[in-house]
Amino acid sequence: MPVLDLNDQKAVERYNKFMRQSPYGHITQDLNWAKVKNNWEPLDVYLEDEHGEIKAAMSILLTDTKTGKKFAYASKGPVLDLNDLDTLDALVAEAVNALDGRAYVLRMDPEVDYSDEFNEALQAHGYVTRNRNVADEGMHATIQPRLNMVLDLTQFPDAKESFDLYKSKKRNKFRRPFRDGVEVTSGNTEVELEKFYTTYETMAHRHEITYRPFEYFERMQAAFDDDTMQIFVAEREGELLATGIALKYGKKVWYMYGGSMNGNTYFAPYALQLTMIQWTMDSGCELYDLGGIGEASTEDGLYHFKHEFVKADPVEYIGEIDKVLDQSAYDELVSD
Protein backbone atom coordinates (compact mmCIF):
# COMPACT_ATOMS: atom_id res chain seq x y z
CA MET A 1 0.00 0.00 0.00
CA PRO A 2 1.28 3.53 -0.78
CA VAL A 3 0.22 4.84 2.66
CA LEU A 4 2.60 3.95 5.48
CA ASP A 5 1.11 1.95 8.35
CA LEU A 6 2.78 3.43 11.42
CA ASN A 7 1.85 0.32 13.39
CA ASP A 8 3.85 -1.92 11.04
CA GLN A 9 7.37 -1.88 12.47
CA LYS A 10 9.03 -3.39 9.41
CA ALA A 11 7.29 -0.94 7.10
CA VAL A 12 8.35 1.96 9.33
CA GLU A 13 11.96 0.76 9.35
CA ARG A 14 11.95 0.47 5.56
CA TYR A 15 10.48 3.95 5.18
CA ASN A 16 12.99 5.43 7.63
CA LYS A 17 15.85 3.74 5.80
CA PHE A 18 14.78 5.30 2.52
CA MET A 19 14.36 8.76 4.04
CA ARG A 20 17.72 8.69 5.80
CA GLN A 21 19.68 7.34 2.85
CA SER A 22 18.07 9.42 0.11
CA PRO A 23 20.19 12.32 -1.21
CA TYR A 24 16.95 14.33 -1.15
CA GLY A 25 16.14 13.64 2.52
CA HIS A 26 15.50 16.32 5.10
CA ILE A 27 15.21 16.28 8.87
CA THR A 28 11.61 17.54 8.76
CA GLN A 29 10.63 14.70 6.44
CA ASP A 30 11.88 12.11 8.92
CA LEU A 31 9.12 10.26 10.77
CA ASN A 32 10.51 11.49 14.07
CA TRP A 33 9.62 15.06 13.13
CA ALA A 34 5.96 14.17 13.69
CA LYS A 35 6.90 13.47 17.32
CA VAL A 36 8.09 17.06 17.61
CA LYS A 37 4.96 18.43 15.92
CA ASN A 38 2.72 16.17 17.96
CA ASN A 39 -0.33 18.43 17.67
CA TRP A 40 -0.45 17.72 13.92
CA GLU A 41 -1.84 14.55 12.32
CA PRO A 42 0.75 12.52 10.36
CA LEU A 43 0.22 10.99 6.94
CA ASP A 44 3.07 9.32 5.07
CA VAL A 45 2.87 8.19 1.44
CA TYR A 46 5.35 6.60 -0.93
CA LEU A 47 5.89 5.04 -4.34
CA GLU A 48 7.70 1.82 -5.19
CA ASP A 49 9.75 0.95 -8.24
CA GLU A 50 9.37 -2.23 -10.31
CA HIS A 51 11.47 -4.13 -7.75
CA GLY A 52 9.27 -3.17 -4.83
CA GLU A 53 11.77 -0.65 -3.44
CA ILE A 54 10.67 2.80 -2.29
CA LYS A 55 11.63 5.39 -4.90
CA ALA A 56 9.78 8.48 -3.63
CA ALA A 57 8.11 9.46 -0.37
CA MET A 58 6.44 12.34 1.42
CA SER A 59 5.69 12.82 5.10
CA ILE A 60 2.72 15.13 5.57
CA LEU A 61 1.37 16.81 8.69
CA LEU A 62 -2.24 17.99 8.89
CA THR A 63 -3.87 20.66 11.02
CA ASP A 64 -7.36 22.12 11.21
CA THR A 65 -8.44 25.46 9.74
CA LYS A 66 -11.47 27.67 10.21
CA THR A 67 -12.95 26.46 6.92
CA GLY A 68 -13.39 22.92 8.23
CA LYS A 69 -10.83 21.67 5.71
CA LYS A 70 -7.36 20.70 6.86
CA PHE A 71 -4.03 22.21 5.88
CA ALA A 72 -1.72 19.44 4.65
CA TYR A 73 1.96 20.35 4.78
CA ALA A 74 4.98 18.33 3.66
CA SER A 75 7.73 20.40 5.28
CA LYS A 76 10.78 20.45 2.99
CA GLY A 77 9.28 17.57 1.04
CA PRO A 78 8.78 15.57 -1.01
CA VAL A 79 11.80 13.26 -1.03
CA LEU A 80 12.56 12.48 -4.66
CA ASP A 81 14.41 13.84 -7.66
CA LEU A 82 12.21 16.77 -8.62
CA ASN A 83 13.60 16.79 -12.14
CA ASP A 84 11.14 13.93 -12.60
CA LEU A 85 7.81 15.73 -12.44
CA ASP A 86 5.90 12.66 -13.57
CA THR A 87 6.99 10.86 -10.41
CA LEU A 88 6.06 13.93 -8.38
CA ASP A 89 2.61 13.87 -9.96
CA ALA A 90 2.20 10.19 -9.13
CA LEU A 91 3.26 10.71 -5.51
CA VAL A 92 0.95 13.70 -5.12
CA ALA A 93 -1.91 11.65 -6.59
CA GLU A 94 -1.35 9.02 -3.88
CA ALA A 95 -1.36 11.75 -1.23
CA VAL A 96 -4.53 13.33 -2.58
CA ASN A 97 -6.23 9.95 -2.60
CA ALA A 98 -5.17 9.34 1.02
CA LEU A 99 -6.36 12.79 2.08
CA ASP A 100 -9.78 11.82 0.76
CA GLY A 101 -11.21 15.33 0.53
CA ARG A 102 -10.17 16.35 4.06
CA ALA A 103 -7.67 19.05 3.05
CA TYR A 104 -7.99 22.24 1.02
CA VAL A 105 -4.34 22.17 -0.09
CA LEU A 106 -1.27 19.97 -0.10
CA ARG A 107 1.72 22.25 0.34
CA MET A 108 5.33 21.25 -0.38
CA ASP A 109 8.48 23.35 -0.11
CA PRO A 110 11.54 21.26 -1.03
CA GLU A 111 15.07 22.61 -0.81
CA VAL A 112 15.43 22.86 -4.58
CA ASP A 113 16.96 25.88 -6.27
CA TYR A 114 14.65 28.36 -7.95
CA SER A 115 14.69 28.78 -11.71
CA ASP A 116 12.14 30.30 -14.05
CA GLU A 117 12.19 27.09 -16.06
CA PHE A 118 11.41 24.87 -13.06
CA ASN A 119 8.78 27.28 -11.78
CA GLU A 120 7.01 27.29 -15.16
CA ALA A 121 7.23 23.50 -15.42
CA LEU A 122 5.54 23.10 -12.03
CA GLN A 123 2.76 25.45 -13.07
CA ALA A 124 2.34 23.53 -16.33
CA HIS A 125 1.76 20.41 -14.21
CA GLY A 126 -1.07 22.15 -12.38
CA TYR A 127 0.68 23.38 -9.24
CA VAL A 128 0.41 26.87 -7.77
CA THR A 129 3.82 28.24 -6.83
CA ARG A 130 4.54 30.89 -4.21
CA ASN A 131 8.03 32.34 -4.51
CA ARG A 132 9.07 35.54 -6.24
CA ASN A 133 5.43 36.48 -6.72
CA VAL A 134 5.08 36.97 -2.93
CA ALA A 135 8.56 38.35 -2.25
CA ASP A 136 7.18 41.82 -1.51
CA GLU A 137 5.55 40.39 1.61
CA GLY A 138 8.97 39.78 3.13
CA MET A 139 10.78 36.87 4.72
CA HIS A 140 7.63 35.38 6.25
CA ALA A 141 5.53 35.39 3.08
CA THR A 142 6.24 31.66 2.97
CA ILE A 143 6.34 29.22 5.87
CA GLN A 144 10.06 28.62 5.39
CA PRO A 145 12.44 31.38 4.24
CA ARG A 146 13.28 31.04 0.56
CA LEU A 147 16.71 32.65 0.89
CA ASN A 148 19.18 30.63 2.96
CA MET A 149 22.84 31.15 3.71
CA VAL A 150 24.48 27.79 3.02
CA LEU A 151 28.17 27.05 3.45
CA ASP A 152 29.33 24.56 0.81
CA LEU A 153 32.26 22.71 2.36
CA THR A 154 33.05 20.88 -0.87
CA GLN A 155 34.61 24.17 -2.01
CA PHE A 156 37.30 23.73 0.64
CA PRO A 157 38.61 20.15 0.17
CA ASP A 158 41.85 20.75 2.09
CA ALA A 159 40.29 22.41 5.14
CA LYS A 160 40.65 20.52 8.42
CA GLU A 161 39.42 23.18 10.83
CA SER A 162 36.68 25.76 10.48
CA PHE A 163 39.28 28.54 10.68
CA ASP A 164 40.88 27.13 7.50
CA LEU A 165 37.83 28.30 5.54
CA TYR A 166 38.68 31.99 6.00
CA LYS A 167 41.46 34.41 5.17
CA SER A 168 43.83 35.60 7.88
CA LYS A 169 42.01 38.86 8.66
CA LYS A 170 38.71 37.04 9.14
CA ARG A 171 40.39 34.28 11.15
CA ASN A 172 41.79 36.86 13.51
CA LYS A 173 38.32 38.31 14.04
CA PHE A 174 36.80 34.88 14.63
CA ARG A 175 39.47 33.97 17.18
CA ARG A 176 38.59 36.95 19.35
CA PRO A 177 35.92 35.31 21.52
CA PHE A 178 38.22 32.36 22.20
CA ARG A 179 41.06 34.73 23.15
CA ASP A 180 38.64 36.48 25.50
CA GLY A 181 37.93 33.23 27.31
CA VAL A 182 34.74 32.05 25.61
CA GLU A 183 34.43 28.28 25.70
CA VAL A 184 31.96 26.22 23.66
CA THR A 185 30.74 22.80 24.72
CA SER A 186 28.02 20.61 23.29
CA GLY A 187 25.70 17.82 24.28
CA ASN A 188 22.11 16.68 24.10
CA THR A 189 21.07 16.38 27.72
CA GLU A 190 18.64 18.20 29.96
CA VAL A 191 21.49 20.44 31.15
CA GLU A 192 22.21 21.80 27.66
CA LEU A 193 18.52 22.09 26.87
CA GLU A 194 17.81 24.23 29.92
CA LYS A 195 20.73 26.51 29.10
CA PHE A 196 19.51 26.80 25.54
CA TYR A 197 16.02 27.73 26.60
CA THR A 198 17.30 30.39 28.98
CA THR A 199 19.08 32.16 26.13
CA TYR A 200 16.28 31.53 23.64
CA GLU A 201 13.60 32.99 25.92
CA THR A 202 15.83 35.93 26.89
CA MET A 203 16.48 36.80 23.26
CA ALA A 204 12.78 36.53 22.37
CA HIS A 205 11.85 38.96 25.14
CA ARG A 206 14.64 41.31 24.07
CA HIS A 207 13.37 41.43 20.48
CA GLU A 208 9.70 41.22 21.50
CA ILE A 209 9.01 38.20 19.33
CA THR A 210 7.03 35.02 19.92
CA TYR A 211 8.81 31.84 20.88
CA ARG A 212 8.12 28.15 21.29
CA PRO A 213 7.41 26.52 24.66
CA PHE A 214 10.05 24.48 26.46
CA GLU A 215 8.06 21.30 25.79
CA TYR A 216 8.59 21.70 22.05
CA PHE A 217 12.34 21.35 22.49
CA GLU A 218 11.91 18.52 24.97
CA ARG A 219 10.08 16.61 22.24
CA MET A 220 12.81 17.46 19.75
CA GLN A 221 15.46 16.18 22.12
CA ALA A 222 13.50 12.98 22.73
CA ALA A 223 13.01 12.46 18.99
CA PHE A 224 16.64 12.75 17.88
CA ASP A 225 19.75 11.07 19.23
CA ASP A 226 23.10 12.66 20.00
CA ASP A 227 24.45 11.89 16.54
CA THR A 228 21.61 13.86 14.94
CA MET A 229 21.08 16.70 17.40
CA GLN A 230 23.58 18.72 19.38
CA ILE A 231 23.06 21.75 21.60
CA PHE A 232 26.07 24.06 21.64
CA VAL A 233 26.66 26.23 24.70
CA ALA A 234 29.02 29.22 24.89
CA GLU A 235 30.15 30.36 28.33
CA ARG A 236 32.86 32.52 29.82
CA GLU A 237 34.12 32.01 33.35
CA GLY A 238 30.95 30.05 34.10
CA GLU A 239 28.65 32.76 32.71
CA LEU A 240 26.10 31.66 30.11
CA LEU A 241 26.39 33.77 26.96
CA ALA A 242 24.78 32.09 23.95
CA THR A 243 23.58 28.76 22.58
CA GLY A 244 22.58 27.06 19.34
CA ILE A 245 20.82 23.89 18.23
CA ALA A 246 22.11 22.07 15.15
CA LEU A 247 20.57 19.02 13.48
CA LYS A 248 22.45 16.68 11.15
CA TYR A 249 20.73 14.66 8.43
CA GLY A 250 22.28 13.11 5.37
CA LYS A 251 24.94 15.37 3.89
CA LYS A 252 23.81 18.51 5.69
CA VAL A 253 23.75 20.21 9.09
CA TRP A 254 21.08 22.81 9.83
CA TYR A 255 21.50 25.54 12.44
CA MET A 256 17.89 25.62 13.58
CA TYR A 257 17.58 27.61 16.79
CA GLY A 258 19.74 29.93 18.83
CA GLY A 259 19.67 32.42 21.63
CA SER A 260 21.86 34.86 23.53
CA MET A 261 21.83 36.64 26.85
CA ASN A 262 21.54 40.38 27.37
CA GLY A 263 24.65 42.49 27.80
CA ASN A 264 28.18 41.72 26.65
CA THR A 265 28.37 38.27 25.07
CA TYR A 266 32.06 38.61 24.08
CA PHE A 267 31.22 37.69 20.48
CA ALA A 268 30.09 34.25 21.63
CA PRO A 269 27.76 33.79 18.60
CA TYR A 270 30.88 33.78 16.41
CA ALA A 271 32.44 31.05 18.55
CA LEU A 272 29.24 29.04 18.35
CA GLN A 273 29.10 29.18 14.56
CA LEU A 274 32.75 28.19 14.18
CA THR A 275 32.20 25.23 16.51
CA MET A 276 29.04 24.11 14.71
CA ILE A 277 30.85 24.36 11.38
CA GLN A 278 33.61 22.21 12.87
CA TRP A 279 31.03 19.60 13.90
CA THR A 280 29.75 19.62 10.32
CA MET A 281 33.26 19.06 8.99
CA ASP A 282 34.08 16.35 11.52
CA SER A 283 30.83 14.58 10.61
CA GLY A 284 31.81 14.42 6.96
CA CYS A 285 28.86 16.55 5.87
CA GLU A 286 29.07 18.69 2.76
CA LEU A 287 26.76 21.58 3.68
CA TYR A 288 26.16 23.79 6.70
CA ASP A 289 22.91 25.77 6.54
CA LEU A 290 22.80 28.88 8.73
CA GLY A 291 19.14 29.37 7.92
CA GLY A 292 17.11 32.06 6.29
CA ILE A 293 17.49 35.77 5.65
CA GLY A 294 15.13 38.46 4.47
CA GLU A 295 17.28 39.87 1.70
CA ALA A 296 20.89 39.92 0.57
CA SER A 297 21.53 43.36 2.01
CA THR A 298 23.67 44.62 4.86
CA GLU A 299 20.52 46.34 6.11
CA ASP A 300 19.22 42.85 6.93
CA GLY A 301 20.76 41.94 10.30
CA LEU A 302 20.48 38.21 9.64
CA TYR A 303 22.29 38.54 6.32
CA HIS A 304 24.95 40.79 7.85
CA PHE A 305 25.80 38.16 10.48
CA LYS A 306 25.45 35.01 8.38
CA HIS A 307 27.37 36.43 5.44
CA GLU A 308 30.41 36.59 7.72
CA PHE A 309 30.55 32.79 7.52
CA VAL A 310 29.18 32.25 4.00
CA LYS A 311 31.06 34.38 1.54
CA ALA A 312 28.62 33.58 -1.21
CA ASP A 313 25.20 34.61 -2.42
CA PRO A 314 22.22 33.11 -0.60
CA VAL A 315 20.63 29.99 -2.01
CA GLU A 316 17.19 30.78 -3.42
CA TYR A 317 14.78 27.88 -3.04
CA ILE A 318 11.77 27.26 -5.27
CA GLY A 319 9.40 28.16 -2.43
CA GLU A 320 5.97 26.70 -1.88
CA ILE A 321 4.41 24.26 -4.32
CA ASP A 322 0.67 23.96 -3.72
CA LYS A 323 -1.67 21.29 -4.98
CA VAL A 324 -5.01 23.05 -4.53
CA LEU A 325 -7.76 20.67 -3.47
CA ASP A 326 -10.54 23.10 -2.54
CA GLN A 327 -10.38 26.35 -4.49
CA SER A 328 -12.85 28.33 -2.39
CA ALA A 329 -11.08 27.49 0.88
CA TYR A 330 -7.73 28.18 -0.76
CA ASP A 331 -8.89 31.60 -1.95
CA GLU A 332 -10.10 32.39 1.56
CA LEU A 333 -6.95 31.30 3.39
CA VAL A 334 -4.07 31.92 1.00
CA SER A 335 -3.07 35.30 -0.36
CA ASP A 336 -1.24 35.60 -3.64
Helices and strands as residue ranges (DSSP letters): H 9-21, G 27-29, H 33-36, E 41-48, E 54-63, E 70-74, H 85-99, E 103-108, H 116-124, E 128-130, G 132-137, G 139-141, E 147-152, G 153-155, G 162-165, H 168-174, H 176-179, E 182-187, H 190-207, H 214-223, E 229-236, E 239-249, E 252-260, H 268-282, E 287-292, H 301-306, E 315-316, E 320-324, H 327-333
